[in-house]
Amino acid sequence: MIVLVDADSLIWSSCYKAKETEEDTGYHTIEDAKLKFDEVFMNIINRIEETYEVDKVMTFACARGNFRKQISKTYKANRVDREIPPILNELQVYVVEQYEAKRGAGVETDDLVATYWKNLSDTFGRNEVLIVSIDKDYKQLPCIIYNYHIKHQCFYNVTESEAKYNFYEQMIIGDTSDNVNFCKGYGKAYCKKAFKDCLSDYQYIKAVFTLYKQIYRSKAREMYIQCYRLLKLKTQ
């Protein structure tokens, strides 16, 4: 199994610690953060090895430049005021150097992971590649995922039909973490009804676009394309 680790969230979480006093900043020192990252990373790989024989581990993190922000000024605008841990940059440098993490340019880390997943799956087979991430966006790919979050710690084996459903559902439900919400007020129940008889991409596109026409009228095509480009992971 070739393991592709999206390390961005793990880097962020490794910066934090529980506050012991009112004056405590809630951030680790850089050395403690490195130790925390190393420990969790190794635990993840050990957990995977209980189920799969790991042949290679590739780490991805710290992409720079994001084409989606050129598409929409509101993309991830909800994160602008988020406080950045003072050791974040130093920890990112550590992970890039120590783990030889691959960095995307002009794309997000999950785009780079998706691209590697596609190329490796085409070469070795989709059952020989595993994505490690807590990001639900990867469920738009027919892939095997390990979610290492403490509340999950489980594997997902996403089929072709599930991946298709997941993506078009997201086109309607949106992604609150990325500030993408083109169809406010429409959720999973609406999607279940609208997609009841959908099998092909054409059928899903028709079902989604019907709603966009209802909401945006003459601007439906423009808004549909914009949402698609914001949500669809690049695989090449």
SEDREN-407188 format. One record per residue: y, x, z of N, C-alpha, C in turn; chain; residue number from 1; residue in three letters. Coordinates in nm, 2 decimals, always signed. Layout:
PT/Y/X/Z/Y/X/Z/Y/X/Z/A/NUM/ALA
...
// end
This chain:
PT/-0.12/+0.08/+0.00/+0.00/+0.00/+0.00/+0.13/+0.09/+0.00/A/1/MET
PT/+0.22/+0.05/-0.09/+0.35/+0.12/-0.09/+0.45/+0.03/-0.01/A/2/ILE
PT/+0.50/+0.09/+0.09/+0.59/+0.01/+0.18/+0.74/+0.04/+0.15/A/3/VAL
PT/+0.81/-0.06/+0.12/+0.96/-0.05/+0.10/+1.03/-0.11/+0.21/A/4/LEU
PT/+1.10/-0.02/+0.29/+1.17/-0.06/+0.41/+1.32/-0.08/+0.38/A/5/VAL
PT/+1.37/-0.20/+0.40/+1.52/-0.23/+0.39/+1.57/-0.20/+0.54/A/6/ASP
PT/+1.63/-0.09/+0.56/+1.67/-0.04/+0.69/+1.80/-0.08/+0.74/A/7/ALA
PT/+1.88/-0.15/+0.66/+2.02/-0.18/+0.70/+2.03/-0.26/+0.83/A/8/ASP
PT/+1.95/-0.37/+0.85/+1.96/-0.44/+0.97/+1.91/-0.36/+1.09/A/9/SER
PT/+1.81/-0.28/+1.07/+1.76/-0.20/+1.17/+1.86/-0.10/+1.22/A/10/LEU
PT/+1.93/-0.04/+1.13/+2.04/+0.05/+1.16/+2.14/-0.01/+1.25/A/11/ILE
PT/+2.19/-0.13/+1.21/+2.29/-0.21/+1.29/+2.23/-0.24/+1.43/A/12/TRP
PT/+2.11/-0.29/+1.44/+2.06/-0.33/+1.57/+2.03/-0.21/+1.66/A/13/SER
PT/+2.01/-0.10/+1.60/+1.98/+0.02/+1.68/+2.11/+0.07/+1.75/A/14/SER
PT/+2.22/+0.03/+1.71/+2.35/+0.07/+1.77/+2.38/+0.00/+1.90/A/15/CYS
PT/+2.31/-0.11/+1.93/+2.34/-0.20/+2.04/+2.25/-0.18/+2.16/A/16/TYR
PT/+2.30/-0.20/+2.28/+2.22/-0.20/+2.40/+2.27/-0.31/+2.49/A/17/LYS
PT/+2.19/-0.35/+2.59/+2.24/-0.45/+2.69/+2.35/-0.39/+2.78/A/18/ALA
PT/+2.45/-0.47/+2.80/+2.56/-0.42/+2.89/+2.51/-0.42/+3.04/A/19/LYS
PT/+2.53/-0.31/+3.10/+2.49/-0.30/+3.24/+2.60/-0.32/+3.34/A/20/GLU
PT/+2.72/-0.30/+3.30/+2.84/-0.33/+3.38/+2.95/-0.40/+3.29/A/21/THR
PT/+3.05/-0.45/+3.35/+3.16/-0.52/+3.27/+3.23/-0.42/+3.18/A/22/GLU
PT/+3.23/-0.29/+3.23/+3.30/-0.19/+3.15/+3.22/-0.13/+3.04/A/23/GLU
PT/+3.09/-0.17/+3.04/+3.00/-0.11/+2.94/+3.04/-0.16/+2.80/A/24/ASP
PT/+3.03/-0.07/+2.70/+3.07/-0.11/+2.57/+2.97/-0.19/+2.49/A/25/THR
PT/+2.84/-0.18/+2.54/+2.73/-0.25/+2.47/+2.68/-0.17/+2.35/A/26/GLY
PT/+2.72/-0.05/+2.34/+2.67/+0.04/+2.23/+2.60/+0.16/+2.28/A/27/TYR
PT/+2.50/+0.20/+2.21/+2.42/+0.32/+2.25/+2.51/+0.45/+2.22/A/28/HIS
PT/+2.47/+0.56/+2.28/+2.52/+0.68/+2.23/+2.45/+0.71/+2.10/A/29/THR
PT/+2.50/+0.80/+2.02/+2.44/+0.83/+1.89/+2.29/+0.88/+1.91/A/30/ILE
PT/+2.27/+0.96/+2.01/+2.14/+1.01/+2.03/+2.04/+0.90/+2.07/A/31/GLU
PT/+2.08/+0.81/+2.16/+2.00/+0.70/+2.20/+1.97/+0.61/+2.08/A/32/ASP
PT/+2.07/+0.59/+2.00/+2.06/+0.51/+1.88/+1.96/+0.56/+1.78/A/33/ALA
PT/+1.96/+0.69/+1.76/+1.86/+0.76/+1.68/+1.72/+0.74/+1.73/A/34/LYS
PT/+1.71/+0.76/+1.86/+1.57/+0.74/+1.93/+1.52/+0.60/+1.91/A/35/LEU
PT/+1.62/+0.50/+1.93/+1.58/+0.36/+1.91/+1.53/+0.33/+1.77/A/36/LYS
PT/+1.61/+0.38/+1.68/+1.57/+0.36/+1.53/+1.44/+0.42/+1.51/A/37/PHE
PT/+1.42/+0.54/+1.55/+1.29/+0.61/+1.52/+1.17/+0.53/+1.58/A/38/ASP
PT/+1.19/+0.49/+1.71/+1.08/+0.41/+1.78/+1.05/+0.28/+1.71/A/39/GLU
PT/+1.15/+0.20/+1.67/+1.12/+0.08/+1.61/+1.06/+0.10/+1.47/A/40/VAL
PT/+1.12/+0.19/+1.40/+1.07/+0.22/+1.26/+0.92/+0.26/+1.27/A/41/PHE
PT/+0.88/+0.34/+1.36/+0.74/+0.39/+1.37/+0.65/+0.27/+1.42/A/42/MET
PT/+0.70/+0.19/+1.51/+0.63/+0.07/+1.55/+0.60/-0.03/+1.43/A/43/ASN
PT/+0.70/-0.04/+1.35/+0.68/-0.12/+1.23/+0.57/-0.07/+1.14/A/44/ILE
PT/+0.57/+0.06/+1.11/+0.47/+0.12/+1.03/+0.33/+0.11/+1.09/A/45/ILE
PT/+0.33/+0.13/+1.22/+0.20/+0.12/+1.29/+0.14/-0.02/+1.29/A/46/ASN
PT/+0.23/-0.12/+1.30/+0.19/-0.26/+1.29/+0.14/-0.29/+1.15/A/47/ARG
PT/+0.20/-0.24/+1.05/+0.15/-0.26/+0.91/+0.02/-0.20/+0.89/A/48/ILE
PT/+0.00/-0.08/+0.95/-0.13/-0.01/+0.93/-0.25/-0.08/+0.99/A/49/GLU
PT/-0.22/-0.17/+1.08/-0.33/-0.25/+1.14/-0.39/-0.35/+1.04/A/50/GLU
PT/-0.31/-0.38/+0.93/-0.35/-0.47/+0.83/-0.38/-0.41/+0.70/A/51/THR
PT/-0.29/-0.31/+0.66/-0.30/-0.24/+0.53/-0.31/-0.09/+0.55/A/52/TYR
PT/-0.37/-0.03/+0.44/-0.38/+0.11/+0.44/-0.25/+0.16/+0.37/A/53/GLU
PT/-0.16/+0.23/+0.44/-0.03/+0.27/+0.39/-0.04/+0.40/+0.32/A/54/VAL
PT/-0.01/+0.40/+0.19/-0.01/+0.52/+0.11/+0.12/+0.59/+0.10/A/55/ASP
PT/+0.23/+0.51/+0.10/+0.36/+0.57/+0.09/+0.47/+0.48/+0.16/A/56/LYS
PT/+0.57/+0.54/+0.22/+0.68/+0.46/+0.28/+0.81/+0.51/+0.22/A/57/VAL
PT/+0.88/+0.41/+0.16/+1.01/+0.44/+0.10/+1.12/+0.36/+0.18/A/58/MET
PT/+1.23/+0.43/+0.22/+1.34/+0.37/+0.29/+1.46/+0.35/+0.21/A/59/THR
PT/+1.53/+0.24/+0.23/+1.65/+0.20/+0.16/+1.76/+0.16/+0.26/A/60/PHE
PT/+1.88/+0.21/+0.23/+1.99/+0.17/+0.33/+2.12/+0.22/+0.27/A/61/ALA
PT/+2.23/+0.16/+0.33/+2.36/+0.21/+0.31/+2.41/+0.21/+0.17/A/62/CYS
PT/+2.39/+0.10/+0.10/+2.44/+0.09/-0.04/+2.59/+0.08/-0.04/A/63/ALA
PT/+2.65/+0.13/-0.14/+2.80/+0.14/-0.15/+2.85/+0.07/-0.28/A/64/ARG
PT/+2.95/-0.02/-0.26/+3.00/-0.09/-0.38/+2.92/-0.21/-0.40/A/65/GLY
PT/+2.98/-0.33/-0.41/+2.90/-0.45/-0.42/+2.96/-0.54/-0.54/A/66/ASN
PT/+2.89/-0.55/-0.65/+2.94/-0.62/-0.76/+2.97/-0.77/-0.73/A/67/PHE
PT/+2.90/-0.82/-0.63/+2.92/-0.96/-0.60/+3.06/-0.99/-0.54/A/68/ARG
PT/+3.13/-0.89/-0.49/+3.26/-0.91/-0.44/+3.37/-0.92/-0.55/A/69/LYS
PT/+3.32/-0.88/-0.67/+3.41/-0.90/-0.79/+3.39/-1.04/-0.84/A/70/GLN
PT/+3.28/-1.10/-0.81/+3.25/-1.24/-0.86/+3.33/-1.34/-0.78/A/71/ILE
PT/+3.32/-1.32/-0.64/+3.39/-1.41/-0.55/+3.46/-1.34/-0.44/A/72/SER
PT/+3.58/-1.37/-0.42/+3.66/-1.31/-0.31/+3.61/-1.36/-0.17/A/73/LYS
PT/+3.54/-1.47/-0.17/+3.49/-1.52/-0.04/+3.35/-1.47/+0.00/A/74/THR
PT/+3.29/-1.40/-0.09/+3.15/-1.35/-0.07/+3.16/-1.26/+0.06/A/75/TYR
PT/+3.08/-1.29/+0.16/+3.07/-1.22/+0.29/+3.21/-1.21/+0.36/A/76/LYS
PT/+3.30/-1.29/+0.32/+3.43/-1.29/+0.39/+3.42/-1.33/+0.53/A/77/ALA
PT/+3.32/-1.39/+0.57/+3.30/-1.43/+0.71/+3.26/-1.31/+0.80/A/78/ASN
PT/+3.24/-1.20/+0.73/+3.20/-1.08/+0.81/+3.32/-0.98/+0.83/A/79/ARG
PT/+3.43/-1.01/+0.77/+3.54/-0.92/+0.77/+3.59/-0.88/+0.91/A/80/VAL
PT/+3.59/-0.98/+1.00/+3.64/-0.96/+1.14/+3.53/-0.91/+1.23/A/81/ASP
PT/+3.41/-0.89/+1.18/+3.30/-0.84/+1.27/+3.32/-0.70/+1.32/A/82/ARG
PT/+3.31/-0.68/+1.44/+3.33/-0.54/+1.50/+3.22/-0.45/+1.46/A/83/GLU
PT/+3.27/-0.33/+1.41/+3.17/-0.23/+1.36/+3.14/-0.13/+1.47/A/84/ILE
PT/+3.01/-0.11/+1.50/+2.98/-0.02/+1.61/+3.04/+0.12/+1.58/A/85/PRO
PT/+3.09/+0.19/+1.68/+3.16/+0.32/+1.65/+3.06/+0.42/+1.60/A/86/PRO
PT/+2.93/+0.41/+1.63/+2.84/+0.51/+1.59/+2.77/+0.47/+1.46/A/87/ILE
PT/+2.81/+0.36/+1.40/+2.73/+0.31/+1.28/+2.73/+0.41/+1.17/A/88/LEU
PT/+2.84/+0.47/+1.13/+2.84/+0.56/+1.02/+2.76/+0.68/+1.04/A/89/ASN
PT/+2.76/+0.74/+1.17/+2.68/+0.85/+1.20/+2.54/+0.82/+1.20/A/90/GLU
PT/+2.50/+0.70/+1.24/+2.36/+0.67/+1.24/+2.31/+0.65/+1.09/A/91/LEU
PT/+2.40/+0.59/+1.01/+2.36/+0.57/+0.87/+2.34/+0.71/+0.80/A/92/GLN
PT/+2.42/+0.81/+0.83/+2.40/+0.94/+0.78/+2.27/+1.00/+0.82/A/93/VAL
PT/+2.24/+0.98/+0.95/+2.11/+1.03/+1.01/+1.99/+0.97/+0.93/A/94/TYR
PT/+1.99/+0.84/+0.91/+1.88/+0.77/+0.84/+1.87/+0.82/+0.70/A/95/VAL
PT/+1.98/+0.83/+0.63/+1.98/+0.88/+0.49/+1.92/+1.02/+0.48/A/96/VAL
PT/+1.96/+1.10/+0.57/+1.91/+1.24/+0.57/+1.77/+1.25/+0.62/A/97/GLU
PT/+1.74/+1.20/+0.73/+1.61/+1.21/+0.80/+1.49/+1.14/+0.73/A/98/GLN
PT/+1.53/+1.02/+0.67/+1.43/+0.94/+0.61/+1.44/+0.94/+0.46/A/99/TYR
PT/+1.53/+1.02/+0.41/+1.55/+1.03/+0.26/+1.57/+0.89/+0.20/A/100/GLU
PT/+1.66/+0.82/+0.27/+1.68/+0.68/+0.23/+1.75/+0.67/+0.10/A/101/ALA
PT/+1.71/+0.58/+0.01/+1.77/+0.56/-0.12/+1.89/+0.47/-0.10/A/102/LYS
PT/+2.00/+0.50/-0.17/+2.12/+0.43/-0.16/+2.16/+0.37/-0.29/A/103/ARG
PT/+2.19/+0.24/-0.29/+2.24/+0.18/-0.41/+2.39/+0.20/-0.44/A/104/GLY
PT/+2.43/+0.20/-0.56/+2.57/+0.21/-0.60/+2.61/+0.09/-0.69/A/105/ALA
PT/+2.70/+0.02/-0.64/+2.75/-0.10/-0.71/+2.66/-0.22/-0.69/A/106/GLY
PT/+2.56/-0.21/-0.61/+2.47/-0.32/-0.57/+2.44/-0.32/-0.42/A/107/VAL
PT/+2.37/-0.42/-0.37/+2.34/-0.42/-0.23/+2.20/-0.36/-0.21/A/108/GLU
PT/+2.17/-0.32/-0.09/+2.04/-0.26/-0.06/+1.92/-0.35/-0.11/A/109/THR
PT/+1.94/-0.48/-0.09/+1.82/-0.56/-0.13/+1.80/-0.57/-0.28/A/110/ASP
PT/+1.91/-0.54/-0.36/+1.89/-0.54/-0.50/+1.81/-0.41/-0.54/A/111/ASP
PT/+1.84/-0.30/-0.47/+1.77/-0.18/-0.50/+1.62/-0.19/-0.46/A/112/LEU
PT/+1.60/-0.25/-0.35/+1.46/-0.28/-0.30/+1.39/-0.36/-0.40/A/113/VAL
PT/+1.46/-0.47/-0.44/+1.39/-0.56/-0.54/+1.36/-0.49/-0.67/A/114/ALA
PT/+1.45/-0.40/-0.72/+1.42/-0.33/-0.84/+1.30/-0.24/-0.83/A/115/THR
PT/+1.29/-0.17/-0.71/+1.18/-0.08/-0.69/+1.05/-0.17/-0.68/A/116/TYR
PT/+1.06/-0.28/-0.61/+0.95/-0.37/-0.60/+0.89/-0.41/-0.73/A/117/TRP
PT/+0.99/-0.45/-0.82/+0.95/-0.50/-0.95/+0.88/-0.39/-1.03/A/118/LYS
PT/+0.94/-0.27/-1.04/+0.88/-0.16/-1.11/+0.75/-0.12/-1.06/A/119/ASN
PT/+0.74/-0.11/-0.93/+0.61/-0.06/-0.86/+0.50/-0.17/-0.88/A/120/LEU
PT/+0.54/-0.30/-0.87/+0.45/-0.41/-0.88/+0.39/-0.41/-1.02/A/121/SER
PT/+0.48/-0.39/-1.12/+0.44/-0.39/-1.26/+0.34/-0.27/-1.29/A/122/ASP
PT/+0.36/-0.16/-1.21/+0.27/-0.04/-1.24/+0.14/-0.05/-1.16/A/123/THR
PT/+0.15/-0.09/-1.03/+0.03/-0.08/-0.94/-0.03/-0.22/-0.90/A/124/PHE
PT/+0.05/-0.33/-0.93/+0.00/-0.46/-0.89/+0.08/-0.51/-0.77/A/125/GLY
PT/+0.12/-0.64/-0.77/+0.20/-0.69/-0.67/+0.14/-0.69/-0.53/A/126/ARG
PT/+0.00/-0.68/-0.52/-0.07/-0.67/-0.39/-0.07/-0.53/-0.33/A/127/ASN
PT/-0.01/-0.43/-0.41/+0.00/-0.30/-0.36/+0.14/-0.26/-0.31/A/128/GLU
PT/+0.23/-0.35/-0.31/+0.37/-0.32/-0.26/+0.41/-0.42/-0.16/A/129/VAL
PT/+0.47/-0.37/-0.05/+0.51/-0.45/+0.06/+0.66/-0.43/+0.10/A/130/LEU
PT/+0.73/-0.53/+0.11/+0.87/-0.52/+0.15/+0.89/-0.55/+0.30/A/131/ILE
PT/+0.96/-0.46/+0.37/+0.98/-0.47/+0.51/+1.13/-0.51/+0.53/A/132/VAL
PT/+1.15/-0.63/+0.58/+1.29/-0.68/+0.60/+1.29/-0.81/+0.68/A/133/SER
PT/+1.40/-0.84/+0.75/+1.42/-0.97/+0.82/+1.50/-1.06/+0.73/A/134/ILE
PT/+1.54/-1.01/+0.61/+1.62/-1.09/+0.52/+1.54/-1.19/+0.44/A/135/ASP
PT/+1.58/-1.32/+0.45/+1.51/-1.43/+0.38/+1.53/-1.43/+0.23/A/136/LYS
PT/+1.63/-1.35/+0.18/+1.66/-1.35/+0.04/+1.54/-1.30/-0.04/A/137/ASP
PT/+1.46/-1.21/+0.02/+1.34/-1.16/-0.05/+1.24/-1.26/-0.08/A/138/TYR
PT/+1.24/-1.38/-0.02/+1.15/-1.48/-0.05/+1.17/-1.55/-0.18/A/139/LYS
PT/+1.27/-1.50/-0.26/+1.28/-1.55/-0.40/+1.20/-1.47/-0.49/A/140/GLN
PT/+1.13/-1.37/-0.43/+1.04/-1.28/-0.51/+0.90/-1.32/-0.48/A/141/LEU
PT/+0.81/-1.31/-0.57/+0.66/-1.34/-0.54/+0.60/-1.21/-0.49/A/142/PRO
PT/+0.63/-1.19/-0.36/+0.60/-1.06/-0.30/+0.54/-1.07/-0.16/A/143/CYS
PT/+0.49/-0.96/-0.11/+0.44/-0.96/+0.03/+0.55/-0.90/+0.11/A/144/ILE
PT/+0.58/-0.97/+0.22/+0.69/-0.93/+0.31/+0.64/-0.92/+0.45/A/145/ILE
PT/+0.69/-0.81/+0.52/+0.67/-0.80/+0.67/+0.80/-0.82/+0.74/A/146/TYR
PT/+0.81/-0.93/+0.82/+0.93/-0.95/+0.89/+0.91/-0.90/+1.03/A/147/ASN
PT/+0.99/-0.79/+1.07/+0.96/-0.72/+1.19/+1.04/-0.78/+1.31/A/148/TYR
PT/+1.12/-0.88/+1.29/+1.20/-0.94/+1.40/+1.11/-0.98/+1.51/A/149/HIS
PT/+1.15/-0.95/+1.63/+1.07/-0.97/+1.75/+1.02/-1.11/+1.76/A/150/ILE
PT/+1.09/-1.21/+1.71/+1.05/-1.35/+1.71/+0.95/-1.39/+1.60/A/151/LYS
PT/+0.93/-1.29/+1.51/+0.84/-1.32/+1.40/+0.72/-1.22/+1.39/A/152/HIS
PT/+0.75/-1.10/+1.36/+0.65/-1.00/+1.34/+0.53/-1.05/+1.27/A/153/GLN
PT/+0.55/-1.09/+1.14/+0.45/-1.15/+1.07/+0.46/-1.12/+0.92/A/154/CYS
PT/+0.35/-1.14/+0.84/+0.35/-1.12/+0.70/+0.37/-1.25/+0.62/A/155/PHE
PT/+0.44/-1.24/+0.51/+0.45/-1.35/+0.42/+0.40/-1.31/+0.29/A/156/TYR
PT/+0.31/-1.39/+0.23/+0.26/-1.37/+0.09/+0.32/-1.48/+0.00/A/157/ASN
PT/+0.43/-1.45/-0.06/+0.51/-1.55/-0.13/+0.45/-1.56/-0.27/A/158/VAL
PT/+0.40/-1.68/-0.31/+0.35/-1.70/-0.44/+0.46/-1.72/-0.55/A/159/THR
PT/+0.42/-1.72/-0.67/+0.52/-1.74/-0.78/+0.59/-1.88/-0.77/A/160/GLU
PT/+0.51/-1.98/-0.74/+0.57/-2.11/-0.73/+0.66/-2.12/-0.60/A/161/SER
PT/+0.62/-2.06/-0.49/+0.70/-2.06/-0.37/+0.83/-1.99/-0.40/A/162/GLU
PT/+0.82/-1.87/-0.46/+0.94/-1.79/-0.49/+1.04/-1.87/-0.58/A/163/ALA
PT/+0.99/-1.94/-0.67/+1.08/-2.02/-0.76/+1.14/-2.13/-0.68/A/164/LYS
PT/+1.07/-2.20/-0.60/+1.12/-2.31/-0.52/+1.23/-2.25/-0.42/A/165/TYR
PT/+1.20/-2.14/-0.36/+1.29/-2.08/-0.26/+1.42/-2.05/-0.32/A/166/ASN
PT/+1.42/-1.99/-0.44/+1.55/-1.95/-0.50/+1.63/-2.08/-0.54/A/167/PHE
PT/+1.57/-2.17/-0.60/+1.65/-2.29/-0.64/+1.69/-2.37/-0.52/A/168/TYR
PT/+1.61/-2.37/-0.42/+1.66/-2.44/-0.29/+1.78/-2.37/-0.24/A/169/GLU
PT/+1.78/-2.24/-0.25/+1.90/-2.16/-0.20/+2.02/-2.19/-0.29/A/170/GLN
PT/+2.00/-2.22/-0.41/+2.12/-2.26/-0.50/+2.19/-2.38/-0.45/A/171/MET
PT/+2.11/-2.47/-0.38/+2.17/-2.59/-0.32/+2.21/-2.57/-0.18/A/172/ILE
PT/+2.12/-2.52/-0.10/+2.15/-2.50/+0.05/+2.25/-2.39/+0.07/A/173/ILE
PT/+2.25/-2.29/-0.01/+2.34/-2.17/+0.00/+2.29/-2.07/+0.10/A/174/GLY
PT/+2.38/-1.98/+0.14/+2.34/-1.87/+0.23/+2.46/-1.85/+0.33/A/175/ASP
PT/+2.46/-1.91/+0.45/+2.57/-1.90/+0.54/+2.60/-1.76/+0.58/A/176/THR
PT/+2.50/-1.68/+0.59/+2.53/-1.54/+0.63/+2.61/-1.46/+0.53/A/177/SER
PT/+2.60/-1.50/+0.40/+2.68/-1.44/+0.30/+2.80/-1.52/+0.26/A/178/ASP
PT/+2.82/-1.63/+0.33/+2.94/-1.72/+0.30/+2.93/-1.78/+0.16/A/179/ASN
PT/+2.80/-1.82/+0.12/+2.78/-1.88/-0.01/+2.73/-2.03/+0.02/A/180/VAL
PT/+2.82/-2.12/-0.02/+2.78/-2.26/+0.01/+2.85/-2.35/-0.10/A/181/ASN
PT/+2.78/-2.37/-0.21/+2.84/-2.44/-0.32/+2.82/-2.59/-0.31/A/182/PHE
PT/+2.72/-2.63/-0.24/+2.68/-2.78/-0.23/+2.68/-2.82/-0.08/A/183/CYS
PT/+2.79/-2.82/-0.02/+2.80/-2.86/+0.12/+2.75/-3.00/+0.15/A/184/LYS
PT/+2.67/-3.01/+0.25/+2.62/-3.14/+0.29/+2.48/-3.17/+0.23/A/185/GLY
PT/+2.43/-3.08/+0.15/+2.30/-3.10/+0.09/+2.20/-3.00/+0.14/A/186/TYR
PT/+2.09/-3.04/+0.20/+1.99/-2.95/+0.26/+1.85/-2.96/+0.21/A/187/GLY
PT/+1.76/-2.92/+0.30/+1.62/-2.91/+0.26/+1.56/-3.05/+0.22/A/188/LYS
PT/+1.60/-3.15/+0.29/+1.55/-3.29/+0.26/+1.59/-3.33/+0.12/A/189/ALA
PT/+1.71/-3.30/+0.08/+1.76/-3.33/-0.06/+1.67/-3.25/-0.16/A/190/TYR
PT/+1.65/-3.12/-0.13/+1.58/-3.03/-0.22/+1.44/-3.08/-0.24/A/191/CYS
PT/+1.37/-3.12/-0.13/+1.24/-3.17/-0.13/+1.22/-3.29/-0.23/A/192/LYS
PT/+1.32/-3.38/-0.22/+1.32/-3.50/-0.31/+1.35/-3.46/-0.45/A/193/LYS
PT/+1.46/-3.38/-0.47/+1.50/-3.34/-0.61/+1.40/-3.26/-0.68/A/194/ALA
PT/+1.32/-3.17/-0.61/+1.23/-3.08/-0.67/+1.08/-3.13/-0.67/A/195/PHE
PT/+1.07/-3.26/-0.64/+0.93/-3.31/-0.62/+0.84/-3.29/-0.74/A/196/LYS
PT/+0.89/-3.31/-0.86/+0.81/-3.29/-0.97/+0.84/-3.16/-1.05/A/197/ASP
PT/+0.91/-3.07/-0.99/+0.95/-2.95/-1.07/+0.84/-2.84/-1.06/A/198/CYS
PT/+0.81/-2.79/-1.18/+0.72/-2.68/-1.19/+0.78/-2.56/-1.27/A/199/LEU
PT/+0.85/-2.58/-1.37/+0.90/-2.48/-1.46/+1.05/-2.45/-1.42/A/200/SER
PT/+1.10/-2.33/-1.46/+1.24/-2.30/-1.44/+1.33/-2.40/-1.50/A/201/ASP
PT/+1.29/-2.45/-1.62/+1.38/-2.55/-1.68/+1.39/-2.67/-1.60/A/202/TYR
PT/+1.28/-2.72/-1.54/+1.29/-2.84/-1.45/+1.37/-2.82/-1.33/A/203/GLN
PT/+1.36/-2.70/-1.27/+1.44/-2.67/-1.15/+1.59/-2.66/-1.19/A/204/TYR
PT/+1.62/-2.59/-1.30/+1.76/-2.57/-1.34/+1.82/-2.71/-1.37/A/205/ILE
PT/+1.74/-2.80/-1.43/+1.79/-2.93/-1.46/+1.82/-3.01/-1.33/A/206/LYS
PT/+1.73/-3.00/-1.23/+1.75/-3.07/-1.11/+1.88/-3.01/-1.03/A/207/ALA
PT/+1.89/-2.88/-1.03/+2.01/-2.82/-0.96/+2.14/-2.85/-1.04/A/208/VAL
PT/+2.13/-2.84/-1.17/+2.26/-2.86/-1.24/+2.30/-3.00/-1.24/A/209/PHE
PT/+2.21/-3.10/-1.23/+2.25/-3.24/-1.21/+2.34/-3.25/-1.09/A/210/THR
PT/+2.31/-3.19/-0.98/+2.39/-3.19/-0.86/+2.52/-3.13/-0.88/A/211/LEU
PT/+2.52/-3.01/-0.95/+2.65/-2.94/-0.97/+2.74/-3.02/-1.06/A/212/TYR
PT/+2.69/-3.09/-1.15/+2.77/-3.18/-1.24/+2.83/-3.29/-1.16/A/213/LYS
PT/+2.75/-3.34/-1.06/+2.80/-3.45/-0.97/+2.91/-3.40/-0.88/A/214/GLN
PT/+2.90/-3.28/-0.84/+3.00/-3.22/-0.75/+3.12/-3.16/-0.82/A/215/ILE
PT/+3.10/-3.09/-0.93/+3.21/-3.01/-0.99/+3.25/-3.06/-1.13/A/216/TYR
PT/+3.18/-3.16/-1.18/+3.21/-3.22/-1.31/+3.23/-3.12/-1.42/A/217/ARG
PT/+3.35/-3.10/-1.47/+3.38/-3.01/-1.59/+3.36/-2.87/-1.55/A/218/SER
PT/+3.36/-2.83/-1.43/+3.34/-2.69/-1.38/+3.20/-2.66/-1.34/A/219/LYS
PT/+3.11/-2.76/-1.36/+2.97/-2.74/-1.32/+2.91/-2.61/-1.37/A/220/ALA
PT/+2.92/-2.59/-1.50/+2.85/-2.47/-1.55/+2.91/-2.34/-1.49/A/221/ARG
PT/+3.04/-2.33/-1.48/+3.11/-2.22/-1.42/+3.06/-2.19/-1.28/A/222/GLU
PT/+3.05/-2.30/-1.20/+3.01/-2.28/-1.06/+2.87/-2.25/-1.05/A/223/MET
PT/+2.79/-2.31/-1.13/+2.64/-2.28/-1.13/+2.62/-2.14/-1.16/A/224/TYR
PT/+2.68/-2.08/-1.26/+2.66/-1.94/-1.30/+2.71/-1.85/-1.19/A/225/ILE
PT/+2.82/-1.89/-1.13/+2.88/-1.80/-1.02/+2.78/-1.80/-0.90/A/226/GLN
PT/+2.73/-1.91/-0.86/+2.63/-1.92/-0.75/+2.51/-1.84/-0.78/A/227/CYS
PT/+2.46/-1.86/-0.90/+2.34/-1.79/-0.95/+2.35/-1.64/-0.94/A/228/TYR
PT/+2.47/-1.59/-0.98/+2.49/-1.44/-0.98/+2.51/-1.39/-0.84/A/229/ARG
PT/+2.56/-1.47/-0.75/+2.57/-1.43/-0.61/+2.44/-1.42/-0.54/A/230/LEU
PT/+2.35/-1.51/-0.57/+2.22/-1.53/-0.49/+2.11/-1.45/-0.56/A/231/LEU
PT/+2.10/-1.44/-0.69/+1.99/-1.38/-0.75/+1.98/-1.23/-0.73/A/232/LYS
PT/+1.87/-1.18/-0.68/+1.85/-1.04/-0.66/+1.83/-0.97/-0.79/A/233/LEU
PT/+1.88/-0.85/-0.81/+1.86/-0.78/-0.93/+1.73/-0.71/-0.92/A/234/LYS
PT/+1.65/-0.71/-1.04/+1.52/-0.64/-1.04/+1.52/-0.54/-1.15/A/235/THR
PT/+1.63/-0.50/-1.21/+1.64/-0.40/-1.31/+1.78/-0.34/-1.31/A/236/GLN
// end
